Amino acid sequence: MHLHSQPRAIRLRVHDFITSRWLVGGYLVLLTGLFWVPDGSLYTKLYYALSAAPALLAILLAPAQMKAILRDPVILGFLAFSAWLLISMSWSRTDDGIGSLAKRPLYVLMLFIGCALIALKSEDLLLKTLRLSAAIGALAALINVAWFLHSATPSARLIGTGALRNPLLTSHVLGFLCTYWIAVWLSRNERHDWLPLAMAMPLLAALLATGSRTPLMGLILTSIWMLFMSGKRAVYLVAALPLGVGAAYLVAPEIVLQRGMSFRPELWSDAWHQAGQHFWLGAGYESKFEFDIRGVGHLLHDPHNVELAVLLELGMIGLGVWTVMYGFALVRCLQLRALPQFQIASALLVYGLCAGLTEGGNYLSRPNESWFLIWIPLALLGALSIRHRQTQA
């Protein structure tokens, strides 16, 4: 008996180390690494080593936990979406290697599994890691804004340090973290009520410095959503929105008044027309598109709308599965809206969904800034939902 129990004890200790240390470190790096990792390639490799690999190893050591994970409707929706995406590659017009593209759903699945395993070990540990990451992000935003104000030219836009590549993509990360602190304040689960707002301030300043209007629209729509999730306190936030727009005008008037609609209506019209040529099945995952918009001066390749990108590549069938996946997530948020952790998760989910209406066409990629709009919020919600279901069983 002792000889048989020893391997099992070793497996349990290794599994405990993975879920309470290795995956937690990987989650922290995923949420903060873009600020300090020198380039995107290394950031991706760190995700493989610190998140994807340990998640796979943990499931191999304790396969019974997959039963709880695969019961979650959001994860089932993602698996259905991934299955259709893989099928669509048989008629895709992509120039990329099929083998490389086929791995991408696996990377996201490992994120779902990794977050779920941390939550099953300790929901508090998952939430504390998210909070620590958001605090590090606020500090990084403060440093970036200070450096930007010191060295930038008048017409410059903040990009940021580390692996951050351009202002628009930087705004995805900053908007996610800013939304987190606002949602923490709205959830009223704080000893020091001023702390979340103090943390949100440098992130909001950095958002304004990027010159991107997408996160501002996302924050406005998320604030309206939070009226349904957190009640009276969200009224104060919505009432403050005109003041926020006024502040944005004073700090950077070009955000509010200049650049118009950035050719979005014309771009979306052309994308919708092209989607109609293969309406139900789509052109296939990672198919290449060209949008020739009068006045731009060059061809565009991104529809600047996540749902339009899904429709173009995966057709109405793929967009339908995508909608069902998000539908499951939003319904779960509403069902458990009395719990602070679901209020926070729902804010991050809705922010990403709203920001994706005008940006984020690369909906399934290797780990990068777009994950902060789509997969990181969905994985957090899935993990919290799985944990809650286990505690109620």
Buried (B, 14 or more C-beta within 10 A) or exposed (E): EEEEEEEEEEEEEBBBEBBBEBBBBBBBBBBBBBBEBEEBEEBBBBBBEBBBBBBBBBBEBBEEBEEBBEEBBBBBBBBBBBEBBBBBBEEBEBEEEEEEBBEBBEBBBBBBBBBBBBBBBBBEBBBEBBBBBBBBBBBBBBBBBEEBEEEBEEEEBBBBBBBBBEBBBBBBBBBBBBBBBBBBBBBBBEEEEEBBBEBBBBBBBBBBBBBBBBBBBBBBBBBBBBBEBBBEEBEEBEEEBEEBBEBBEEEBEEBBEEEEEEBBEBBBEBBBEBBEEBEEBBBBBBBEBEBEBEEEEEEBEBBBBBBBBBBBBBBBBBBBBBBBBBEBBBEBBEEBBEBBBBBBBBBBBBBBBBBBBBBBBBBBBBBBBBBBBBBBBBBBBBBBBBBBEBEEE
